[in-house]
Amino acid sequence: MGLLRGRSCPRLMELLNIFALLLALTAVFSYLNHRFIGLPVSIGVRSFTPGAVRILPAGTT
């Protein structure tokens, strides 16, 4: 917990936001796969990956 004590950590919060976004996208893709496609979970979620890569921004510098 030493990283969070006494100062702001924007890089840590950015990393946590990225993890939260990836987790939410995985949940949405898993639901869509279960509801409409019906593939096994690992294959179904991976099938959405190429589309997600095109939608998500490449990042900022």
C-alpha positions as CSV (number, residue, x, y, z in Angstrom):
1,M,0.0,0.0,0.0
2,G,3.0,2.3,0.0
3,L,2.2,3.5,-3.5
4,L,-1.1,5.0,-2.4
5,R,0.0,6.7,0.8
6,G,0.2,10.5,0.7
7,R,0.3,11.2,-3.0
8,S,-1.7,10.8,-6.1
9,C,-0.8,8.0,-8.5
10,P,-2.3,8.8,-11.9
11,R,-0.5,6.0,-13.7
12,L,-1.9,3.5,-11.2
13,M,-5.4,4.8,-11.7
14,E,-4.9,4.7,-15.5
15,L,-3.8,1.0,-15.2
16,L,-6.8,0.2,-13.0
17,N,-9.2,1.9,-15.5
18,I,-7.7,-0.2,-18.3
19,F,-8.2,-3.4,-16.3
20,A,-11.8,-2.4,-15.5
21,L,-12.5,-1.7,-19.1
22,L,-11.1,-5.1,-20.2
23,L,-13.1,-6.9,-17.6
24,A,-16.3,-5.1,-18.6
25,L,-15.7,-5.9,-22.3
26,T,-15.0,-9.5,-21.5
27,A,-18.3,-9.7,-19.6
28,V,-20.2,-8.1,-22.5
29,F,-18.5,-10.4,-25.1
30,S,-19.3,-13.5,-22.9
31,Y,-22.9,-12.5,-22.6
32,L,-23.2,-11.9,-26.4
33,N,-21.6,-15.3,-27.1
34,H,-23.9,-17.1,-24.6
35,R,-27.0,-15.3,-25.9
36,F,-26.5,-15.3,-29.6
37,I,-23.7,-17.5,-30.8
38,G,-23.4,-20.4,-28.3
39,L,-19.7,-21.3,-28.7
40,P,-17.6,-22.4,-25.8
41,V,-16.7,-19.5,-23.6
42,S,-13.0,-19.4,-24.4
43,I,-13.6,-19.6,-28.2
44,G,-16.5,-17.2,-28.2
45,V,-14.7,-14.4,-26.3
46,R,-11.7,-14.8,-28.5
47,S,-13.8,-14.5,-31.6
48,F,-14.8,-10.9,-30.5
49,T,-11.1,-9.9,-30.1
50,P,-10.4,-8.7,-33.7
51,G,-13.4,-6.4,-33.6
52,A,-12.6,-5.0,-30.2
53,V,-9.0,-4.2,-31.3
54,R,-10.4,-2.1,-34.1
55,I,-12.9,-0.3,-31.9
56,L,-10.6,0.5,-28.9
57,P,-8.2,3.5,-29.3
58,A,-4.6,2.5,-29.8
59,G,-3.6,4.7,-26.9
60,T,-2.1,8.2,-26.4
61,T,1.4,9.3,-26.2
